[in-house]
Amino acid sequence: MLKNTLSFIRSSYSSTAFSVKEKLKAKAWQLHEYGDTSNLRLDYSRLPVIRKPNEVLVQVEAASVNPIDLYMLGGYGQTLFQIPRNFELEFPLILGRDFAGTVISTGHGVSKIKVGDPVYGFVPLHKPGSFAEVVLSDACHVSEKQKIYKI
């Protein structure tokens, strides 16, 4: 199943370079009901908005398929993860916990990460994930990618 999921996401996700077709919209792989990869649809969603001083907005360049994503695809945690969401609407659900990309905006309380920095990080399970062109995460979950030096 993991191999099929990776192929499915890679086949379409790699061609979704950041381009906002409509104002405040970005493409994301959205799950509209639990099941398998056939329930994922590439569609426009609202661009995440920074609402807290410690948040970071990242243009996603790479996202991994974490085992928890596969479980969530089938409905794992659907009741438990509603608690931190304050029982807001569950669908569409954007999977993807791990990402790498470039910072495009930061909250006013973020000082160690700047716009334009290459970063990697993760998104908590109860928040919209990284199978999207843009992801929102807390700065404490994001780190700057280290430069590689050749000897």
Backbone as CSV, one residue per row, in Angstrom:
resi,resn,N_x,N_y,N_z,CA_x,CA_y,CA_z,C_x,C_y,C_z
1,MET,0.829,-1.196,0.000,0.000,0.000,0.000,0.869,1.255,0.000
2,LEU,1.975,1.227,0.775,2.861,2.387,0.842,3.428,2.712,-0.531
3,LYS,3.841,1.679,-1.281,4.401,1.900,-2.614,3.366,2.553,-3.534
4,ASN,2.127,2.073,-3.482,1.060,2.659,-4.304,0.776,4.099,-3.910
5,THR,0.784,4.371,-2.607,0.528,5.728,-2.130,1.615,6.674,-2.597
6,LEU,2.880,6.245,-2.467,3.997,7.081,-2.912,3.905,7.374,-4.400
7,SER,3.606,6.354,-5.197,3.496,6.542,-6.644,2.363,7.494,-6.990
8,PHE,1.235,7.325,-6.329,0.064,8.161,-6.577,0.366,9.626,-6.282
9,ILE,0.976,9.882,-5.147,1.276,11.256,-4.753,2.364,11.837,-5.636
10,ARG,3.435,11.080,-5.884,4.552,11.569,-6.680,4.119,11.907,-8.102
11,SER,3.230,11.107,-8.690,2.845,11.312,-10.083,2.203,12.671,-10.331
12,SER,1.433,13.158,-9.402,0.766,14.443,-9.597,1.356,15.565,-8.776
13,TYR,1.858,15.238,-7.598,2.355,16.274,-6.686,3.579,16.969,-7.253
14,SER,4.448,16.216,-7.941,5.687,16.801,-8.444,5.442,17.878,-9.491
15,SER,4.286,17.868,-10.106,3.998,18.871,-11.134,3.193,20.047,-10.590
16,THR,3.091,20.158,-9.271,2.281,21.229,-8.693,3.159,22.314,-8.093
17,ALA,4.006,22.903,-8.887,4.851,24.002,-8.404,3.963,25.119,-7.885
18,PHE,4.469,25.874,-6.935,3.675,26.922,-6.290,3.224,27.953,-7.309
19,SER,1.927,28.039,-7.481,1.332,29.072,-8.324,-0.094,29.288,-7.832
20,VAL,-0.370,30.465,-7.376,-1.705,30.742,-6.862,-2.587,31.126,-8.037
21,LYS,-3.447,30.192,-8.439,-4.312,30.403,-9.589,-5.417,31.399,-9.261
22,GLU,-5.960,31.257,-8.089,-6.981,32.185,-7.624,-6.447,32.843,-6.366
23,LYS,-6.886,34.069,-6.112,-6.407,34.792,-4.935,-6.664,33.973,-3.668
24,LEU,-5.619,33.839,-2.858,-5.675,33.138,-1.577,-6.007,31.657,-1.695
25,LYS,-5.648,31.020,-2.795,-5.877,29.587,-2.970,-4.575,28.910,-3.378
26,ALA,-4.436,27.660,-2.972,-3.279,26.850,-3.343,-3.753,25.407,-3.497
27,LYS,-3.033,24.633,-4.288,-3.400,23.235,-4.482,-2.998,22.402,-3.272
28,ALA,-3.827,21.404,-2.990,-3.546,20.470,-1.898,-4.220,19.139,-2.209
29,TRP,-3.580,18.057,-1.763,-4.212,16.743,-1.847,-5.200,16.665,-0.697
30,GLN,-6.471,16.549,-1.028,-7.521,16.583,-0.017,-8.249,15.246,0.063
31,LEU,-8.508,14.836,1.289,-9.278,13.626,1.560,-10.677,14.077,1.976
32,HIS,-11.694,13.627,1.232,-13.067,14.046,1.520,-13.869,12.974,2.254
33,GLU,-13.329,11.771,2.322,-13.901,10.696,3.130,-12.810,9.659,3.339
34,TYR,-12.912,8.925,4.434,-11.889,7.931,4.739,-11.972,6.771,3.769
35,GLY,-10.834,6.125,3.540,-10.783,4.989,2.629,-9.361,4.687,2.223
36,ASP,-9.063,4.903,0.934,-7.716,4.656,0.425,-7.310,5.805,-0.500
37,THR,-6.235,5.615,-1.261,-5.720,6.706,-2.099,-6.710,7.164,-3.165
38,SER,-7.675,6.322,-3.512,-8.669,6.742,-4.508,-9.568,7.861,-3.967
39,ASN,-9.546,8.077,-2.661,-10.343,9.143,-2.058,-9.598,10.477,-2.013
40,LEU,-8.325,10.497,-2.402,-7.548,11.740,-2.432,-7.826,12.486,-3.727
41,ARG,-8.014,13.805,-3.622,-8.223,14.635,-4.814,-7.320,15.853,-4.739
42,LEU,-6.680,16.167,-5.858,-5.879,17.381,-5.947,-6.831,18.515,-6.293
43,ASP,-6.959,19.451,-5.365,-7.942,20.512,-5.536,-7.416,21.780,-4.876
44,TYR,-8.070,22.897,-5.140,-7.683,24.151,-4.500,-8.256,24.215,-3.088
45,SER,-7.459,24.752,-2.191,-7.920,24.992,-0.822,-7.496,26.398,-0.432
46,ARG,-8.061,26.879,0.652,-7.678,28.206,1.131,-6.214,28.216,1.520
47,LEU,-5.543,29.285,1.176,-4.162,29.469,1.592,-4.152,29.630,3.105
48,PRO,-3.289,28.886,3.815,-3.239,29.058,5.274,-2.859,30.491,5.632
49,VAL,-3.394,30.972,6.734,-3.152,32.340,7.183,-2.488,32.306,8.550
50,ILE,-1.427,33.090,8.703,-0.756,33.201,9.998,-1.680,33.950,10.949
51,ARG,-2.007,33.310,12.061,-2.898,33.915,13.054,-2.220,34.086,14.413
52,LYS,-1.080,33.421,14.589,-0.365,33.488,15.868,1.050,33.986,15.626
53,PRO,1.654,34.655,16.601,2.987,35.237,16.411,4.093,34.218,16.165
54,ASN,3.882,32.962,16.545,4.931,31.952,16.405,4.754,31.049,15.184
55,GLU,3.898,31.419,14.248,3.645,30.560,13.092,4.515,30.933,11.893
56,VAL,4.753,29.915,11.050,5.590,30.051,9.858,4.824,29.468,8.673
57,LEU,4.819,30.189,7.561,4.194,29.729,6.327,5.304,29.289,5.381
58,VAL,5.205,28.050,4.878,6.279,27.463,4.071,5.738,27.002,2.726
59,GLN,6.451,27.353,1.650,6.165,26.815,0.324,6.778,25.424,0.300
60,VAL,5.956,24.402,0.152,6.409,23.016,0.236,7.111,22.610,-1.056
61,GLU,8.315,22.075,-0.896,9.077,21.555,-2.031,9.184,20.040,-1.975
62,ALA,9.026,19.468,-0.784,9.058,18.015,-0.607,8.220,17.653,0.607
63,ALA,7.532,16.533,0.511,6.742,16.028,1.638,6.884,14.514,1.666
64,SER,6.966,13.957,2.854,7.102,12.505,2.962,5.746,11.874,3.260
65,VAL,5.675,10.580,3.007,4.505,9.814,3.417,4.893,9.121,4.713
66,ASN,4.428,9.672,5.809,4.685,9.127,7.132,3.687,7.986,7.363
67,PRO,4.084,6.920,8.062,3.130,5.831,8.317,1.801,6.309,8.926
68,ILE,1.836,7.350,9.740,0.591,7.845,10.340,-0.364,8.379,9.265
69,ASP,0.187,8.893,8.153,-0.664,9.372,7.057,-1.482,8.226,6.471
70,LEU,-0.844,7.065,6.330,-1.552,5.906,5.786,-2.657,5.450,6.729
71,TYR,-2.382,5.475,8.023,-3.409,5.105,8.997,-4.554,6.115,8.994
72,MET,-4.208,7.397,8.935,-5.239,8.441,8.936,-6.100,8.368,7.680
73,LEU,-5.508,7.962,6.565,-6.242,7.791,5.315,-7.412,6.832,5.515
74,GLY,-7.181,5.806,6.338,-8.219,4.823,6.619,-9.127,5.178,7.782
75,GLY,-8.891,6.325,8.433,-9.777,6.766,9.501,-9.175,6.735,10.889
76,TYR,-7.925,6.322,11.004,-7.281,6.260,12.314,-7.300,7.629,12.997
77,GLY,-7.703,7.660,14.251,-7.663,8.881,15.042,-8.766,9.880,14.765
78,GLN,-9.764,9.496,13.968,-10.780,10.473,13.574,-11.513,11.091,14.755
79,THR,-11.713,10.364,15.826,-12.378,10.926,17.003,-11.390,11.672,17.882
80,LEU,-10.248,11.063,18.141,-9.240,11.651,19.019,-8.718,12.985,18.489
81,PHE,-8.456,13.076,17.180,-7.893,14.297,16.606,-8.916,15.424,16.506
82,GLN,-10.185,15.136,16.732,-11.208,16.184,16.733,-11.096,17.067,17.975
83,ILE,-10.579,16.526,19.065,-10.487,17.289,20.315,-9.606,18.526,20.145
84,PRO,-8.328,18.390,19.674,-7.532,19.616,19.507,-8.042,20.527,18.390
85,ARG,-8.847,19.995,17.472,-9.442,20.823,16.410,-10.666,21.568,16.920
86,ASN,-11.027,21.371,18.173,-12.242,21.956,18.753,-13.485,21.543,17.978
87,PHE,-13.467,20.314,17.472,-14.596,19.716,16.762,-15.029,20.532,15.548
88,GLU,-14.049,21.200,14.915,-14.326,21.906,13.661,-14.542,20.869,12.568
89,LEU,-14.916,21.316,11.392,-15.143,20.398,10.279,-13.915,19.532,10.040
90,GLU,-14.168,18.252,9.847,-13.082,17.295,9.661,-12.587,17.266,8.215
91,PHE,-13.507,17.379,7.273,-13.149,17.282,5.861,-13.288,18.634,5.184
92,PRO,-12.546,18.905,4.146,-11.500,18.047,3.606,-10.287,18.011,4.534
93,LEU,-9.679,16.841,4.598,-8.518,16.604,5.439,-7.281,16.603,4.549
94,ILE,-6.258,17.350,4.929,-4.998,17.368,4.184,-3.978,16.592,5.000
95,LEU,-3.535,15.479,4.450,-2.554,14.632,5.123,-1.151,15.177,4.903
96,GLY,-0.166,14.496,5.470,1.235,14.895,5.327,1.731,15.536,6.606
97,ARG,2.661,14.921,7.250,3.183,15.438,8.513,4.552,16.077,8.351
98,ASP,5.373,15.582,7.438,6.756,16.039,7.297,6.919,16.808,5.992
99,PHE,7.772,17.828,6.011,7.944,18.644,4.809,9.320,19.297,4.783
100,ALA,9.682,19.767,3.600,10.844,20.638,3.402,10.418,21.690,2.397
101,GLY,10.956,22.902,2.544,10.574,23.967,1.635,11.234,25.279,1.981
102,THR,10.620,26.367,1.550,11.161,27.707,1.740,10.139,28.569,2.472
103,VAL,10.604,29.298,3.473,9.728,30.172,4.258,9.239,31.321,3.381
104,ILE,7.913,31.535,3.367,7.359,32.650,2.591,6.749,33.728,3.485
105,SER,6.540,33.405,4.772,6.021,34.406,5.704,6.194,33.889,7.129
106,THR,6.332,34.826,8.080,6.460,34.440,9.489,5.598,35.351,10.355
107,GLY,5.219,34.825,11.500,4.526,35.638,12.487,5.499,36.620,13.117
108,HIS,4.994,37.669,13.745,5.866,38.715,14.289,6.715,38.236,15.470
109,GLY,6.406,37.075,16.041,7.193,36.553,17.155,8.298,35.597,16.747
110,VAL,8.452,35.364,15.453,9.475,34.432,14.959,10.741,35.213,14.658
111,SER,11.864,34.807,15.272,13.109,35.552,15.067,14.231,34.705,14.470
112,LYS,14.210,33.404,14.682,15.320,32.564,14.217,15.176,32.124,12.767
113,ILE,13.986,32.222,12.221,13.727,31.812,10.840,13.242,33.037,10.079
114,LYS,13.795,33.221,8.886,13.465,34.403,8.076,12.826,33.988,6.748
115,VAL,12.111,34.908,6.136,11.552,34.681,4.805,12.699,34.357,3.852
116,GLY,12.523,33.315,3.051,13.548,32.881,2.106,14.429,31.762,2.629
117,ASP,14.382,31.481,3.929,15.198,30.402,4.497,14.705,29.042,4.023
118,PRO,15.638,28.150,3.632,15.252,26.765,3.351,15.084,26.038,4.689
119,VAL,13.960,25.343,4.860,13.646,24.715,6.139,13.091,23.303,5.949
120,TYR,13.020,22.587,7.061,12.296,21.324,7.119,11.523,21.318,8.429
121,GLY,10.484,20.503,8.499,9.710,20.483,9.727,8.574,19.490,9.673
122,PHE,7.685,19.604,10.650,6.518,18.730,10.687,5.291,19.512,11.132
123,VAL,4.144,18.906,10.870,2.859,19.496,11.223,2.170,18.548,12.207
124,PRO,1.666,19.046,13.337,0.939,18.182,14.273,-0.260,17.505,13.602
125,LEU,-0.645,16.366,14.139,-1.684,15.528,13.539,-3.043,16.200,13.386
126,HIS,-3.355,17.149,14.220,-4.687,17.761,14.175,-4.764,18.977,13.249
127,LYS,-3.665,19.294,12.567,-3.653,20.466,11.678,-3.569,20.034,10.213
128,PRO,-3.969,20.913,9.272,-3.828,20.582,7.851,-2.371,20.279,7.520
129,GLY,-2.168,19.220,6.742,-0.828,18.703,6.508,-0.065,19.300,5.348
130,SER,1.016,18.607,5.006,2.001,19.113,4.049,1.821,18.604,2.625
131,PHE,0.771,17.832,2.338,0.514,17.429,0.957,-0.195,18.584,0.254
132,ALA,0.480,19.717,0.246,-0.075,20.959,-0.282,1.067,21.837,-0.776
133,GLU,0.728,22.853,-1.546,1.753,23.782,-2.017,2.294,24.640,-0.888
134,VAL,1.451,24.933,0.101,1.831,25.794,1.221,1.346,25.137,2.509
135,VAL,2.194,25.191,3.543,1.827,24.612,4.834,2.106,25.623,5.943
136,LEU,1.288,25.573,6.979,1.441,26.435,8.146,1.866,25.565,9.320
137,SER,2.923,25.982,10.021,3.392,25.231,11.179,3.930,26.194,12.226
138,ASP,4.009,25.730,13.460,4.623,26.533,14.513,6.130,26.570,14.289
139,ALA,6.750,27.685,14.598,8.197,27.839,14.411,8.982,26.798,15.200
140,CYS,8.455,26.357,16.337,9.164,25.347,17.132,9.184,23.982,16.449
141,HIS,8.387,23.790,15.400,8.365,22.540,14.643,9.141,22.655,13.333
142,VAL,9.820,23.774,13.126,10.533,24.044,11.871,11.991,24.365,12.178
143,SER,12.896,23.795,11.370,14.333,24.072,11.523,14.924,24.457,10.182
144,GLU,15.934,25.296,10.233,16.618,25.689,9.008,17.466,24.524,8.514
145,LYS,17.420,24.280,7.191,18.261,23.231,6.611,19.712,23.653,6.734
146,GLN,20.558,22.697,7.065,21.981,22.974,7.208,22.652,23.012,5.843
147,LYS,23.632,23.875,5.708,24.402,23.943,4.470,25.340,22.746,4.418
148,ILE,25.557,22.227,3.225,26.464,21.097,3.047,27.779,21.628,2.498
149,TYR,28.842,21.302,3.190,30.172,21.737,2.770,30.935,20.551,2.215
150,LYS,31.538,20.739,1.050,32.357,19.679,0.452,33.802,19.875,0.862
151,ILE,34.449,18.778,1.156,35.863,18.840,1.573,36.759,18.535,0.391
